[in-house]
Amino acid sequence: MPYITVGQENSGNIDLYYEDHGSGKPVVLIHGWPLSGRSWEKQVTALLEAGYRVIPYDRRGFGESSKPTFGYDYDTFAEDLHTLMMKLDLRDAALVGFSMGGGEVARYLGTYGAERVSKAVFLAAIPPFLLKTSDNPEGVDGSVFEEIKKAIAADRPAFLSQFLKNFYNVDILGGRLISDQVVQLNWNIAAGASPKGTLDCVSAWLTDFRNDLQRIDVPTLVIHGDADRILPLAATGKRAQEAVKGSRLVVVEGGPHGLTWTHAEIINRELLSFLGTEKALGARAQ
């Protein structure tokens, strides 16, 4: 399996697991919490069939990547992504971030710029700023995140089970757009993540990405479900689109947080349409 070393903890390397499939323009897929690159199952196939080079990877602490006890902050996550981009020498790449992965997209572009990036996609993503402060009244009270930390520390597997029910709005979509088996698969992946990384990432959720979003100068697509219980549209996707100049917002009616599975057909259509804009323009010009 392919790995890229991004650091070291005592006697062991910190390695990121990634997959690299297909050819054509690269599309880097950055997963959400507490899952892994496997969560892109329905998007990988569609992107490959459309002729893209597809590169999903596992964030440190999750999936098949190393599980160190430190580095669960967005500066480090963005540095990890930069290492991947440099070592694979990716150019003209599209960065697609789901949920927590949207933070990597924002911080990477805000820190390293768009020299290697041609487009950005925020899917049910965490920016611009979740925490309620005096200059961010739309945010969520900090006590909510402290309770989440307590619940994870007390019984992480039980917390994950309840979290995934709201991740997919199972009470409404279960048996129709999401099966019990998919939810169980997600739980298995999440339960296998680093306990410390799972906990530490909650603090990372409170990162302020507002300045990062203002620096983005590549074509940007924001996709968000209007039934997202984890990251409500009004607090995240809508505000992110307003912050990125020239970006476009697609609202998926009835879409839960985990809409990459439940509404995969819509997501794939919008994603391929956005990524293929240049091809479409070229075809019309001929």
ZAMARGU-4260 file (C-alpha; in steps of 0.2 Angstrom, whole numbers, plus 5000, padded with zeros to 4 digits):
<rodrens>
0) 5000/5000/5000 | 5007/5017/4996 | 5012/5029/5010 | 5020/5046/5012 | 5030/5050/5027
5) 5025/5067/5035 | 5034/5067/5052 | 5040/5056/5066 | 5035/5052/5084 | 5049/5044/5094
10) 5055/5029/5085 | 5041/5028/5072 | 5037/5037/5056 | 5020/5046/5054 | 5014/5040/5037
15) 4999/5045/5027 | 4990/5031/5017 | 4984/5037/5000 | 4977/5029/4984 | 4982/5035/4967
20) 4971/5029/4952 | 4968/5034/4934 | 4975/5048/4924 | 4971/5065/4918 | 4969/5080/4929
25) 4971/5076/4948 | 4957/5077/4960 | 4962/5076/4978 | 4948/5070/4990 | 4949/5074/5008
30) 4938/5065/5020 | 4927/5070/5035 | 4928/5066/5053 | 4929/5052/5060 | 4930/5042/5043
35) 4943/5039/5030 | 4946/5040/5012 | 4934/5025/5010 | 4920/5037/5012 | 4922/5043/4994
40) 4917/5026/4987 | 4903/5033/4976 | 4913/5048/4970 | 4929/5038/4966 | 4921/5028/4953
45) 4912/5042/4945 | 4928/5053/4944 | 4938/5038/4936 | 4925/5035/4923 | 4925/5053/4918
50) 4944/5052/4915 | 4952/5060/4931 | 4966/5055/4941 | 4959/5052/4958 | 4969/5053/4975
55) 4959/5050/4991 | 4970/5049/5007 | 4968/5046/5025 | 4970/5061/5037 | 4983/5057/5051
60) 4975/5047/5065 | 4961/5040/5053 | 4959/5025/5041 | 4975/5017/5037 | 4986/5031/5041
65) 4998/5032/5056 | 4990/5037/5073 | 5001/5048/5082 | 4997/5057/5098 | 4999/5075/5091
70) 4997/5086/5076 | 4978/5086/5076 | 4977/5105/5071 | 4973/5113/5054 | 4991/5120/5052
75) 4998/5102/5053 | 4984/5095/5042 | 4987/5108/5029 | 5006/5104/5030 | 5002/5085/5028
80) 4992/5089/5012 | 5006/5100/5006 | 5018/5086/5008 | 5007/5075/4998 | 5005/5088/4984
85) 5024/5090/4983 | 5029/5072/4984 | 5017/5067/4971 | 5021/5083/4961 | 5002/5087/4958
90) 4998/5102/4947 | 4982/5109/4941 | 4974/5099/4954 | 4956/5101/4961 | 4954/5100/4980
95) 4938/5092/4986 | 4935/5093/5005 | 4920/5085/5014 | 4915/5091/5031 | 4931/5092/5041
100) 4941/5090/5025 | 4934/5107/5019 | 4946/5114/5033 | 4961/5107/5024 | 4956/5115/5008
105) 4953/5132/5016 | 4969/5132/5026 | 4980/5124/5012 | 4975/5138/5000 | 4976/5151/5013
110) 4994/5146/5018 | 5001/5139/5002 | 4991/5147/4988 | 4985/5140/4972 | 5001/5137/4963
115) 4996/5118/4961 | 4978/5120/4963 | 4965/5124/4949 | 4948/5122/4958 | 4941/5120/4975
120) 4926/5111/4981 | 4918/5112/4999 | 4906/5098/5002 | 4895/5099/5018 | 4911/5108/5024
125) 4916/5116/5041 | 4922/5133/5036 | 4921/5148/5039 | 4920/5148/5058 | 4910/5137/5070
130) 4913/5145/5087 | 4902/5158/5093 | 4912/5174/5098 | 4908/5192/5099 | 4913/5195/5081
135) 4905/5178/5075 | 4887/5178/5083 | 4881/5165/5070 | 4893/5152/5078 | 4889/5138/5091
140) 4892/5140/5109 | 4908/5133/5115 | 4900/5123/5129 | 4892/5112/5115 | 4910/5106/5110
145) 4915/5103/5128 | 4900/5091/5130 | 4905/5082/5114 | 4923/5080/5121 | 4916/5073/5137
150) 4905/5061/5128 | 4919/5055/5117 | 4930/5052/5132 | 4917/5043/5142 | 4912/5031/5128
155) 4918/5034/5111 | 4910/5019/5102 | 4893/5024/5109 | 4895/5042/5104 | 4900/5037/5086
160) 4884/5027/5085 | 4873/5041/5089 | 4883/5053/5079 | 4881/5043/5063 | 4862/5042/5065
165) 4862/5061/5064 | 4876/5061/5050 | 4864/5052/5039 | 4847/5057/5046 | 4844/5039/5048
170) 4827/5042/5056 | 4821/5049/5040 | 4832/5042/5026 | 4836/5025/5034 | 4830/5010/5023
175) 4828/5022/5008 | 4843/5031/5005 | 4855/5024/5018 | 4856/5006/5024 | 4860/4999/5041
180) 4875/4990/5033 | 4882/5007/5027 | 4880/5015/5044 | 4888/5000/5052 | 4903/5001/5039
185) 4905/5019/5044 | 4905/5014/5063 | 4918/5001/5060 | 4929/5014/5051 | 4927/5027/5064
190) 4929/5015/5079 | 4946/5010/5071 | 4952/5028/5072 | 4964/5035/5085 | 4955/5038/5101
195) 4966/5053/5104 | 4965/5060/5087 | 4946/5058/5087 | 4945/5068/5103 | 4958/5081/5098
200) 4950/5085/5081 | 4935/5092/5091 | 4946/5107/5096 | 4952/5109/5078 | 4933/5111/5073
205) 4934/5128/5081 | 4947/5135/5069 | 4943/5152/5061 | 4945/5150/5042 | 4938/5167/5038
210) 4954/5174/5032 | 4959/5158/5022 | 4942/5159/5012 | 4946/5177/5008 | 4962/5172/5000
215) 4955/5159/4989 | 4956/5165/4970 | 4952/5149/4961 | 4935/5143/4955 | 4926/5137/4970
220) 4910/5126/4972 | 4901/5124/4988 | 4888/5110/4990 | 4878/5108/5006 | 4862/5099/5011
225) 4848/5109/5018 | 4844/5095/5031 | 4862/5094/5038 | 4861/5091/5057 | 4880/5091/5060
230) 4885/5107/5051 | 4869/5117/5047 | 4869/5126/5030 | 4866/5143/5037 | 4881/5143/5049
235) 4893/5135/5036 | 4890/5132/5018 | 4880/5148/5015 | 4892/5159/5024 | 4907/5150/5015
240) 4900/5154/4998 | 4898/5172/5003 | 4916/5173/5009 | 4924/5166/4993 | 4923/5178/4979
245) 4914/5172/4964 | 4910/5155/4971 | 4894/5146/4968 | 4882/5137/4981 | 4872/5122/4977
250) 4859/5117/4990 | 4854/5099/4990 | 4836/5098/4996 | 4833/5086/5010 | 4852/5082/5010
255) 4859/5076/5027 | 4877/5079/5032 | 4883/5062/5024 | 4875/5067/5007 | 4890/5060/4997
260) 4881/5043/5000 | 4863/5047/5001 | 4863/5059/4987 | 4878/5053/4977 | 4870/5055/4960
265) 4867/5074/4963 | 4884/5076/4971 | 4893/5067/4957 | 4883/5077/4943 | 4887/5094/4951
270) 4905/5089/4955 | 4908/5083/4937 | 4900/5098/4929 | 4910/5109/4940 | 4927/5100/4936
275) 4923/5099/4918 | 4919/5117/4915 | 4935/5120/4906 | 4932/5105/4895 | 4914/5111/4891
280) 4920/5129/4887 | 4934/5122/4875 | 4921/5111/4866 | 4909/5126/4863 | 4924/5136/4857
285) 4928/5124/4843
</rodrens>
